[in-house]
Amino acid sequence: MKNELKLDGKIKLIGETVTFDSGFSKREFVITTNDEKYPQDVKFELIKDNCDKLDDLNDGQSVEVFFNVRGNEYNGNHYVSLSAWRIDSLKASNNAVSQPESSNDDVDDDIPF
């Protein structure tokens, strides 16, 4: 069973990469969801080679996070983590509205409307 999910939001916190004695590395980050009525702060983790996916991102930046839900048991306790495997930066969606209109004479668009 594959549990691939995605969530949009703004980066609230980017943690440092932590490397353990075993060589395993992990990096955590938090996004605040875009739900206007009940926004949520959601913590994700990146592991191993994926830790550098946050290097070019900043707090407050809008992103789309693709992740898997992971669960494990340790000493009778059960844990759940959200393991991110892809992070896409989202562009502002109203760029076309906020820019002044120009003549279509020198614009070469493939937009059908």
Secondary structure, 3 states (H helix, E strand, C coil): CCCEEEEEEEEEEECCCEECCCCCEEEEEEEEECCCCCCCEEEEEEEHHHHHHHCCCCCCCEEEEEEEEEEEEECCEEEEEEEEEEEEECCCCCHHHHCCCCCHHHCCCCCCC
